[in-house]
Amino acid sequence: MTMTVREVVTAQSGGTGALQEIMRGFTESLIEGDLDRWLALFHEDAVFEFPYAPASMIQRLDGKAAIEAYIRHFPEMLVIHEFTEPVFLPSSDPECGVVEFGCRGESVRNGKPYVQSYISVIRLKEGRIIHYKDYWNPLAAMEAMEGGEV
């Protein structure tokens, strides 16, 4: 019997779809602008990395407090209107997964469109994100912000 990626991920997470639930909360809370809900997805010791960020941009956030300080400015910069349906790539580790998705939004400062594609490697601990590695295109953000800080 051949399983879909979604069935594999659900089976690996004990049938609960923990990673799917995390991603649903992740995307919904950003669209709704509910940063408290978004932050609740993260473990206190979480690490958030941006491997493709230029040297002038933040490349790593250590701890939930640092992630919170970073995300609190997000609504002043960008509004997200929608996310694409995430594609979950199978993993042999039920606490880790790779997710591919995209978004569409706009810059608050100038109304320019923000269109982004992501590949994210997410590790869970105790049902929350402990490590989020965000492979995104910083040029798309910089273009939307017209060279402003991201």
C-alpha positions as semicolon CSV with decimal commas, in nm:
position;residue;x (nm);y (nm);z (nm)
1;M;0,000;0,000;0,000
2;T;0,134;0,345;-0,094
3;M;0,086;0,624;0,159
4;T;0,059;0,995;0,084
5;V;0,308;1,231;0,247
6;R;0,033;1,355;0,477
7;E;-0,045;0,997;0,586
8;V;0,325;0,927;0,649
9;V;0,365;1,239;0,864
10;T;0,045;1,162;1,054
11;A;0,155;0,804;1,115
12;Q;0,498;0,920;1,234
13;S;0,350;1,164;1,481
14;G;0,140;0,898;1,649
15;G;-0,169;0,984;1,448
16;T;-0,198;1,332;1,598
17;G;-0,037;1,523;1,315
18;A;0,165;1,734;1,561
19;L;0,366;1,903;1,287
20;Q;0,051;1,974;1,084
21;E;-0,113;2,128;1,390
22;I;0,194;2,341;1,459
23;M;0,198;2,465;1,099
24;R;-0,176;2,535;1,102
25;G;-0,133;2,746;1,414
26;F;0,181;2,906;1,273
27;T;0,014;3,023;0,951
28;E;-0,328;3,108;1,096
29;S;-0,185;3,319;1,377
30;L;0,035;3,519;1,138
31;I;-0,259;3,588;0,906
32;E;-0,472;3,691;1,204
33;G;-0,188;3,899;1,352
34;D;-0,215;3,702;1,678
35;L;0,149;3,706;1,785
36;D;0,075;3,569;2,132
37;R;-0,078;3,258;1,975
38;W;0,219;3,233;1,735
39;L;0,470;3,263;2,021
40;A;0,288;2,995;2,222
41;L;0,400;2,745;1,956
42;F;0,762;2,786;2,066
43;H;0,946;2,614;2,349
44;E;1,121;2,848;2,598
45;D;1,461;2,727;2,470
46;A;1,372;2,751;2,101
47;V;1,621;2,853;1,835
48;F;1,509;3,024;1,512
49;E;1,767;3,033;1,232
50;F;1,779;3,213;0,897
51;P;2,061;3,036;0,707
52;Y;2,024;3,251;0,393
53;A;2,013;3,586;0,571
54;P;2,281;3,833;0,460
55;A;2,543;3,931;0,718
56;S;2,359;4,260;0,779
57;M;2,043;4,075;0,889
58;I;1,963;3,861;1,191
59;Q;2,078;3,506;1,130
60;R;1,988;3,336;1,459
61;L;1,759;3,396;1,754
62;D;1,831;3,205;2,075
63;G;1,543;3,155;2,317
64;K;1,176;3,244;2,310
65;A;1,244;3,596;2,446
66;A;1,470;3,674;2,147
67;I;1,211;3,531;1,906
68;E;0,943;3,745;2,070
69;A;1,153;4,062;2,048
70;Y;1,206;3,991;1,677
71;I;0,846;3,908;1,583
72;R;0,685;4,198;1,771
73;H;0,796;4,433;1,490
74;F;0,660;4,210;1,213
75;P;0,310;4,369;1,196
76;E;0,472;4,710;1,148
77;M;0,652;4,579;0,837
78;L;0,443;4,314;0,662
79;V;0,085;4,192;0,645
80;I;0,034;3,832;0,535
81;H;-0,288;3,768;0,342
82;E;-0,252;3,398;0,271
83;F;-0,027;3,095;0,289
84;T;-0,018;2,813;0,040
85;E;-0,112;2,465;0,158
86;P;0,202;2,326;0,324
87;V;0,371;2,021;0,178
88;F;0,513;1,795;0,449
89;L;0,815;1,590;0,346
90;P;0,851;1,255;0,519
91;S;1,102;1,211;0,798
92;S;1,206;0,909;0,999
93;D;1,198;1,127;1,313
94;P;0,845;1,207;1,439
95;E;0,980;1,514;1,624
96;C;1,135;1,665;1,310
97;G;0,999;1,753;0,969
98;V;1,054;1,955;0,655
99;V;0,772;2,175;0,531
100;E;0,748;2,363;0,202
101;F;0,500;2,650;0,171
102;G;0,462;3,004;0,045
103;C;0,283;3,323;0,130
104;R;0,142;3,638;-0,022
105;G;0,117;3,969;0,156
106;E;0,227;4,329;0,134
107;S;0,454;4,585;0,291
108;V;0,284;4,806;0,549
109;R;0,515;5,097;0,464
110;N;0,459;5,113;0,090
111;G;0,194;4,858;-0,012
112;K;0,438;4,666;-0,232
113;P;0,358;4,296;-0,270
114;Y;0,542;4,042;-0,061
115;V;0,557;3,696;-0,219
116;Q;0,775;3,440;-0,047
117;S;0,860;3,071;-0,070
118;Y;0,981;2,880;0,232
119;I;1,140;2,550;0,310
120;S;1,148;2,506;0,686
121;V;1,311;2,238;0,897
122;I;1,122;2,214;1,224
123;R;1,211;2,015;1,533
124;L;0,957;1,971;1,813
125;K;1,008;1,912;2,183
126;E;0,722;1,857;2,422
127;G;0,475;1,949;2,146
128;R;0,630;2,288;2,072
129;I;0,892;2,418;1,831
130;I;1,243;2,382;1,975
131;H;1,432;2,455;1,650
132;Y;1,305;2,630;1,337
133;K;1,543;2,664;1,044
134;D;1,387;2,902;0,791
135;Y;1,519;2,871;0,434
136;W;1,359;3,178;0,276
137;N;1,459;3,436;0,017
138;P;1,565;3,756;0,196
139;L;1,571;3,939;-0,139
140;A;1,192;3,903;-0,167
141;A;1,151;4,072;0,172
142;M;1,405;4,342;0,091
143;E;1,229;4,416;-0,237
144;A;0,892;4,451;-0,065
145;M;1,046;4,676;0,196
146;E;1,241;4,876;-0,068
147;G;1,569;4,807;0,107
148;G;1,424;4,869;0,454
149;E;1,509;4,654;0,752
150;V;1,353;4,311;0,774
